[in-house]
Amino acid sequence: MRNALRLLGIGLILAGMTLGGFKVFQDWRSDHAYMHAQQALREEFQKSAAHPKAAPEKKPAAHEGQALAVLRIPRFGPQYAPVVVQGVSQASLRKGPGHFPGTAMPGETGNFALAGHRTGWGQPFNRLPELRKGDAVTVERQGKSATYRVTRTKVVKPTDVGVVLPVPDRPAAEPDKARITLTTCTDRGPDGTYVHRFVVWGELAER
């Protein structure tokens, strides 16, 4: 009986090591794919910046999954500069932070709303909870930049879609400022799914 229990214990340890190793491999593979996608997006972004097209004042957004802007957050260091893509589909968010379709563009009146992974796929938003009121968040697009200042943060449920409205949590309000919203996942439930979202809001300070 004692030997059987010992063998069972060894089996559980080995199983845990196998699962742990598989998780490490999955994370490595997703991060590698993210870095490769970011490099391609950076080249795409730099090419479009070097050869801007004549366009009306209001420029169209990129297509789903295409490079849209570069995000810089000084609190995260000078190397932090992920390329933001258009769209928040699963495929798009595996490339980088994604822009919610239908929300404002950088610097525009309304809400420039972004989502990004906190774990896996480069985890570009894993440090969002470190942001404090007054921190700068700069978005660069088409040779221009818009700098926002963080105003507040909040943990919400995934069903709380009001966080990305033109005026967050006020569906009937008309936008009167240029705002930014950054959202990411937090707190896994017993079944492994995320039960909350971490949200950062900011307002335009300069452009």
C-alpha positions in Angstrom: 0.0 0.0 0.0 2.8 2.4 0.9 4.6 1.7 -2.4 1.4 2.3 -4.3 0.9 5.6 -2.6 4.5 6.5 -3.3 4.1 5.6 -7.0 0.9 7.6 -7.1 2.6 10.6 -5.6 5.5 10.3 -8.1 2.9 10.0 -10.9 1.2 13.2 -9.8 4.5 15.1 -9.6 5.5 14.0 -13.1 2.0 14.9 -14.4 2.4 18.3 -12.8 5.8 18.7 -14.4 4.5 17.7 -17.8 1.6 20.2 -17.6 3.9 22.9 -16.3 6.3 22.3 -19.1 3.5 22.4 -21.6 2.3 25.7 -20.2 5.8 27.2 -20.4 6.1 26.0 -24.0 2.7 27.6 -24.8 3.8 30.9 -23.3 7.0 30.8 -25.2 5.3 30.0 -28.5 2.7 32.8 -28.0 5.3 35.4 -27.0 7.5 34.4 -30.0 4.5 34.8 -32.4 3.7 38.2 -30.8 7.3 39.5 -31.2 7.3 38.4 -34.8 3.9 40.1 -35.4 5.1 43.3 -33.7 8.2 43.4 -35.9 6.1 43.1 -39.0 3.7 45.8 -37.7 6.5 48.1 -36.8 7.9 47.9 -40.4 4.4 48.5 -41.8 3.9 51.5 -39.4 7.3 53.0 -40.3 6.7 52.6 -44.0 3.3 54.4 -43.8 4.9 57.2 -41.7 7.7 57.7 -44.2 5.3 58.0 -47.1 2.2 59.7 -45.9 -0.7 60.0 -48.4 -2.5 63.2 -49.0 -5.9 62.7 -47.3 -8.8 64.7 -45.9 -8.6 66.0 -42.3 -10.4 62.9 -41.0 -8.4 59.9 -42.0 -9.9 56.4 -42.2 -8.9 53.8 -39.7 -6.7 50.9 -40.7 -8.4 47.6 -41.5 -8.8 44.8 -38.9 -5.4 43.6 -37.7 -3.4 46.4 -39.4 -1.0 48.8 -37.7 -2.8 51.8 -36.4 -0.5 53.6 -33.9 2.3 53.3 -31.4 1.6 53.4 -27.7 4.2 54.8 -25.2 3.8 54.9 -21.4 6.9 56.5 -19.7 6.2 54.7 -16.4 6.9 51.4 -18.2 10.3 52.6 -19.5 11.6 53.9 -22.8 11.6 50.5 -24.5 7.8 50.2 -24.1 6.3 51.0 -27.5 3.9 48.4 -28.7 2.3 48.9 -32.1 -1.5 49.1 -31.7 -3.6 47.3 -34.3 -7.1 48.0 -35.5 -9.7 45.7 -34.0 -10.1 43.5 -30.9 -10.7 40.1 -32.4 -8.7 37.2 -31.0 -6.4 37.2 -34.0 -5.8 41.0 -33.7 -5.0 40.9 -30.0 -2.5 38.2 -30.6 -0.5 40.8 -32.6 -0.7 43.7 -30.1 -3.1 46.0 -28.2 -6.2 46.5 -30.3 -8.4 49.5 -31.0 -12.1 49.1 -30.4 -13.9 49.7 -33.8 -16.2 52.6 -33.7 -14.4 54.5 -30.9 -12.5 57.7 -31.5 -9.1 58.0 -33.1 -6.1 59.4 -31.1 -6.6 63.0 -30.0 -10.2 63.2 -31.3 -13.1 64.1 -29.1 -14.6 60.9 -27.8 -13.0 57.8 -26.4 -9.9 56.2 -27.9 -10.5 52.7 -26.5 -7.9 49.9 -26.4 -7.8 46.3 -25.2 -4.7 44.1 -24.6 -3.5 40.9 -23.1 -2.2 40.8 -19.6 -0.9 37.2 -19.9 0.5 35.4 -22.9 0.9 36.9 -26.4 3.5 39.4 -25.3 1.3 40.5 -22.4 1.5 44.2 -23.5 -1.0 45.3 -20.7 0.4 43.2 -17.8 1.6 46.3 -16.0 -1.6 48.4 -16.3 -2.3 48.2 -12.6 0.9 50.1 -11.9 -0.5 53.2 -13.5 -1.3 56.1 -11.3 -3.3 59.3 -11.6 -1.4 61.8 -13.7 0.8 59.3 -15.5 1.3 60.1 -19.2 0.1 57.8 -22.0 1.2 58.9 -25.5 -0.2 57.7 -28.8 1.6 58.3 -32.1 -0.1 58.1 -35.4 0.6 59.5 -38.9 3.4 61.8 -37.7 1.3 63.3 -34.8 1.2 62.4 -31.1 -1.5 62.8 -28.5 -0.6 62.6 -24.8 -3.2 61.7 -22.2 -3.0 61.9 -18.4 -4.5 59.0 -16.3 -7.5 60.2 -14.4 -8.7 57.0 -12.7 -8.7 53.2 -12.7 -11.3 50.6 -11.9 -12.0 46.9 -11.8 -15.2 45.9 -13.6 -17.1 42.8 -14.8 -16.6 41.7 -18.5 -20.2 42.6 -19.1 -19.6 46.3 -18.3 -19.3 47.5 -21.8 -20.0 51.1 -20.8 -16.3 51.6 -20.0 -15.6 52.2 -23.7 -18.5 54.6 -24.4 -17.6 58.1 -25.7 -18.3 59.3 -22.2 -17.5 56.2 -20.0 -20.5 54.8 -18.1 -22.8 57.6 -19.4 -24.6 56.2 -22.5 -26.7 59.3 -23.0 -23.9 61.9 -22.7 -22.4 63.7 -25.6 -18.6 63.6 -25.6 -16.9 66.9 -24.8 -13.3 65.8 -24.3 -10.7 63.5 -25.9 -10.4 60.5 -23.7 -8.5 57.2 -23.7 -9.5 53.9 -22.2 -7.1 50.9 -21.7 -8.7 47.6 -20.7 -7.2 44.2 -19.8 -8.1 40.9 -18.0 -7.6 40.2 -14.4 -8.6 37.6 -11.7 -9.1 34.1 -13.1 -12.1 32.2 -11.8 -12.2 28.4 -10.8 -12.8 27.4 -14.4 -9.8 29.4 -15.7 -11.8 32.2 -17.3 -11.2 35.8 -16.4 -14.0 37.2 -14.1 -13.0 40.9 -14.1 -11.4 43.6 -16.3 -9.0 46.2 -15.2 -9.7 49.6 -16.7 -7.6 52.8 -17.0 -9.1 56.1 -18.1 -7.3 59.2 -19.1 -8.0 62.6 -20.7 -6.0 64.5 -23.4 -3.4 66.8 -22.0 -1.5 67.8 -25.2 -1.1 67.1 -28.9 
